[in-house]
């Protein structure tokens, strides 16, 4: 009796798999039929093929978007790290630091302001200009009241932790956009995937303004 019931269950399962196979592969089903089923327990070949078919479709849709988005966002994270590093350098050296950005070449480099001279940072990593990935470019940069879509522009970091107000637009070849905005007073850096108005800094009280002046000013 038990073997008869088991046989009926396997027969019903085989019939269901046959219908699924026919719906999925249509005219090719009769030719592939000998390979389609297995009487052994576990997943059948048809079930595994269906899963692989669905997984391939999902990956084909998702992977290109992930690769493009990750390239732009990773560049943004790296650039934010650069801003934080230079902010820390200005604080520890007690000297202003300038970040120069070339929109045409997609490069950027740093200089330490020592009196009337500008010197290379001691970190050997700044010996040569750094470059954005080939697929990423500066599309627009605003610093203070100066906005550029080409040429060079500089961003200053001060020993008291203050940074020039800035908005940096990064774009990839698919015209995806990543916007970085720097709040001058707090040093906060915000990101957005849409164009935004530059931050308008609130008036600084006189008693606070004296504390924000660079040393020796």
N, C-alpha and C positions, 0 to 999 in steps of 0.2 A: 504494500500500500504506500509506504513512504517513498519507494523508488518511483512508483507511478505518479505520485504528486509532484516529486522533483522533476520528473520528465515533462509533466504538463507545464510547470513553471518555466523550465528552460525553453520549451516550445513557444510559450507565449512571449518570452523575452526575445527569442529569435525572430518571431514575426514582427514585433515592434521595431527591432533593429533593422529588419528588412525594409519596413515602411520608411524609416528615417533615412536609410541609405538611398532609397529611390527618390525621395524628395530632394535630397542634397545633391546627388550626382546625375539624376535624370537618365538620359540615354546611356551613360557609361556604367550604370549600375549592374546590368547583366554581365558585362565583361569583368568587372571587379568583384563580383559576388563571391567567388571562391576564396578571396583574401579577406573578406569583410568581417567574418564572424569567428568567434572562438567559443568553444563550450567550456573552457576552463574558467574558474572563478576570477573575479577582479574586473578591471576595465577591458572592454572589447576594443578592437581596432577602430571601429566606427566612432566610439566615444572619444578615443584619443585624437582621431583625425578632426572631429568637430571642435575639440578644445584648441588644437593647434591652428585650425583655420580661423577661429574667432580671435585668438591671441595675435596672429599675424596681422589681421585687419586693424586691431586696436593699436599695435605698435606702428603701423604704417601711418596712422593719423597723428599719434601723439609725439613720436620721436623727433620729427623735424621742428616742431614748435618748441620742444624742450631744449634742443641744441641751440637754436637761435636765441631764445630767451636767456639761457644760461650764459652764453658768450657775452651778451650785453650786461647782464647783471653782475657777472664775475668781474668784468672790467670796472663797473661802477664801484663794487666793493673794494677793489684794489686801489682805485683813485681816492676813495674816502680814507683808506688806510694811509695813503700818502699825505693827505691833508692833516690827519691826526699826527703823523710822524713829524711833519714840519712845525706844527703847532707846539709839540713837545720840544723840538729843537730850539725854537725861539725862547721858550720858557727856561730851559736848562742853560743855554748859552747867554741869556739876558741880552740878546742882540736880535734886531729884526731880521726876518727871513723873507725872501721873495721867491715865489713860484712863477716862472715864466712859462707860458703856453703858446705854442705855435699852431694855429688852427689849420694852416695850409699843409704843414708837414705831419700833423698829428703827434707832435713831440712835446715834452715838458721837462724842465730842469730847475734846479734850486740854487740860490746864492744866499750867503750870509752877509748882511750889511754891517760892515765894520767901519764906522765913521763915514768917510766919503768913498770908501772902496767897497767892492762886492767880491767876496771870496767863495771858493768852493767849500761845501761842508766837509768836515773831516771824514765822514763816511765815504769810503771808496765807491759805494754804489752810485753816488752822484757825480762820478768823474766824467761820465758821458750822459747826454740827454736820454731820457726814457721815451719809448714809443708806444702808442696805442696799437692793439692788434690791427692787422690789415683790414678786417671787416668793420672796424669801429672808427668813428671820426668825431671831432669836435664840430658840431654844426653851428653853435652860437655860445658865446660867453659874455656875461655882463659882470663887471666889477665896479663897485661904486656907481657912478653915473655913466660909465663908459661901456658901450655894447659893441661887440665885434662879431662878424661872421667870417672874417678872413684876417690874415696878418697875425701879429703877436699882441699879447696882453699879459699883465703881471698881477699877481695876487699877493698881498702882504700879510705876514703873521708877526704879531708883536709880543714882546716879552711878558706882558701882563695877561696873555691868553687870548686877546682880542684878534679877530681876523677881519679883513675887509669884507663887506657884504658882497656876495657873489651868487650868480646863477650859472650853472654849467650844463649845457645840453649835449648829450652823447647820442649818436645815431648809428644804427647798423645798416647793412646793405638792403635790408627789407623795410627800411624806414621806421623800424621800431625805435621808440624814444625813451630815454632815461634822463630825468632832470635831477640835478643836485643843487640844493640851495643852502647857502651858509648864512646863518644869523650872526651879524657882526657882534652884537652885545653878548650873547650867550655862547657863541661858538657852535651851536647846534647845527647839525647837517641833516636835512630832510631829503627824501627821494620821492619822485613821482613819475608816472608813465605818461603824463599829459602836460602840455604847456601850462605854465603858471605865471602869475605876475610876480616880479621880484619882490622880496620881502621889504616892507617899509619899516624901518627901525623906529621905535618909539623915541620921543625926545628924552635925552639923558639929563637928569638933574645935575646942577652945577657941582654939588658936593660929591657926586659920583664921577663926574667928568674928570676932576683932578686926579682921581685914582687910576683912571684909564690911560693917562698920558704916558708915552714911552719914557723910559728912564733917561734923564739928561735933557728932556725937552723943556 
